[in-house]
Amino acid sequence: MSDASVFALLPNATSLPWREIPEWPADEFVQRTAAELDRGARLCSWFGVPERDGAFVRLVAVLAFDADNTLAVGRSMPVRGSYPSLTLTHPQAHLFEREVWEQHHLAPEGHPWLKPVRVSAGEAPANAEFFRVEGGEIHEVAVGPVHAGIIEPGHFRFQCAGEEVIHLEIALGYQHRGVETALAGGPHRSTMHQMETVSGDATVAHATAYATVMEALALGEAPLRAQWLRAIALEFERLANHTGDLGALAGDVAFLPTASACGKLRGDFLNLTASLCGNRFGRRIVRPFAAGPEVSDERAAQLLRDVTRALGDVEQALAWLWDAASVRSRFENVGIVHRSQAAAIGMVGPAARASGLVRDVRYDHPAGWHRFAQAPVVVWPGGDVFARARVRSLEIQRSGEFVREQLVVPPEADAPADIPMPAGDSLAVALVEGWRGEVCHVALTDADGRFRRYKITDPSFHNWPGLALAMRGTAISDFPICNKSFSLSYCGFDL
Amino acid sequence: MFVVDTLLHRLKRGCETMSYPDGPAPALPERHGGALRVEAERCVAGCADCVAACPTEAITRVSGHAVALDLGKCVFCSACIETCPSGAIQHTGDHRLAARTRTDLVLGGEAGKGLEELRLANALDETLRRLFGRSLRLRQVSAGGCAACEADTNVLGTIGWDLGRFGIQFVASPRHADGLLITGPVTRNMELALRKTWNAVPEPRIVIAVGACAISGGLFAGHPEVNQGADTQVPVDLYIPGCPPHPLTILDGLLRLLGRLDERRFPPRARTAHTV
């Protein structure tokens, strides 16, 4: 299929010269992108690159042909003012086009809901008007930005008829730290550390994406030992977050045995990560071209014993959850996102897989260690809270099996090599399947190999609209379990 | 079936809450390193290698003096320790890091000003201790945090740590709170929400800043989209450094502030200057 693509094709974790990316006038570029999406491609990222004079902007689309294991890149010729909206026919472009409009004042003509994403209005995000449902029996519920627990800030605006949510609009931007802007002209001294905190609970995923981009720009790759360690750390991250969230879901339906057990077990997985690098979130494990922290055979053996014990405990705690009819009845048929909806809005990760979409970067676009070792993709058809919880529960098993297999035979340490410099005027793409889904980093370098543009797409950027859809027709009292079943990142979205 | 299963499981596992602070503190991860110290006399004249290595400009050096290390900016990446030719900056392995003022977090520097180790927090004064010592309700505000400080604060509520046994609880409304626990550098976009939340907490109230971002802006200091920490917006009573601080460090800070640690009974672990 993708052979016929007019876009430039490249595998995950590679780069190509900027000039080799085909370009079209903006309206034709939108048409061609739409045609590619109609042929089965998926929008991984869509962003603007300002021309050097600043007045004109080029649009760039990064697409994934999952079935063909290839990515595709295209760009528009410099444009200013406006261009025809892609969102009208392909809703997965919705937030991307709003972002481009906000960052480059390039208006997508005909966009159905053009408003800010995260830009500041001084001391709060410039949210603009919310969508309102009119009617005598309609009431509006506003929640946030500061929430009732220990959780990041965001604003949720519900339009309800009694208990039933007719529409939910999610307004974010409160966590906006200027991550992308600061990358211009980089990498800087703090860049690697900032990449580890794009979303602090997905440190390994974002750090791996960044390191992979740097390696791809320099036409090299990390030592095998580092690739092995990154793959293991990525699964530790997945195990910790899946376990913690399943415990929190159990807590939200007042099923305390699993809630208590998983709260502690999540910490056990974080401590496995800490035994690698000292930090529970995996800081300092991933560095471009670097081998990473030393893992002796004894430490690998100890990790294997510890992870095996923790997995056994999680299995037991989750068995109680799945055995309980009271839990199933709370999870089933709540917060449904249909397969067609999930595909239309471009959902990724466990949430997409729980709506029956088979998409997993580790399998579709293997890079690094995943070229040699893979875990089976978990898919469940329901699209409800049950399905999302079920997918994550099964992923704990598959991820656990994967880690245990890898820990048995660590690869030999490679001889240290010189670190090559990033190529100039090149574009590199790295996708990593983090625990929430596809983390996408794209870097474009200037003539000196410094960042001209760096685009980060956290899986939450694709999936927040999924939560909004899941709430339609759902009781507002079910919002906590719907929200937790997605467990999306605010700071990863806000950047 | 699960009723029997869970009961048997609980019997088998027993009490999983740690004995600390009525017993010794649990060990930090082997490669964690704990707090840092600056041995001023080891600082080689004319050397500024660590200044250039630090990602958050936590280290400065004025000619003629030892380096000054601000643990409020430090993300504990160990780059300075790895760079230092003379071992002037060292890990202490100590989990205790909380301090009452910003200057208490600055080590080394001009002779006679900065000390080699940080000055740990004193307890609240008698009036506040009588109010909050056995019951402290906190509202947590994440203001640009990356979710790591939030996660390791959240973990204190799990059965292993059981924060509730100290009468400390995170509440769902600022009206129910005695104070705020703030994470993140305070983004411009959270200024209004933070101020409103703080105003809604009845007086007397306390504020605790957790993590390098909330203390100084951390990794994002200098970005126009953020402030340089919580104390640019509200007065802060306790600073808990780290990126993120280990849960034990956060718990130590909370108990220290409330005057609930008896360190004569269980002195901190022997300090070893180990390298990571």
Interface residues (C-beta under 8 A of the other chain):
Chain A: R118 S120 G122 E123 A124 P125 P145 V146 A148 G149 I150 I151 E152 P153 G173 Y174 Q175 H176 R177 G178 V179 T181 A182 R189 S190 M192 H193 Q194 T197 V198 S199 G200 D201 T203 P257 S260 A261 G263 K264 R266 G267 L270 N271 A274 S275 L276 C277 G278 N279 R280 F281 R283 R284 P293 Q316 A319 W320 D323 A324 S489 Y490 C491 D494
Chain B: M1 F2 D5 T6 H9 E16 P29 E30 R31 H32 G33 C54 P55 T56 V75 F76 C77 S78 R139 Q140 V141 S142 A143 G144 G145 C146 A147 A148 C149 E150 A151 D152 T153 N154 V155 G157 T158 I159 G160 F170 A172 S173 P174 G184 P185 T187 R188 N189 M190 E191 L192 A193 R195 T197 L219 F220 H223 P224 E225 V226 C243 P244 H246 V276
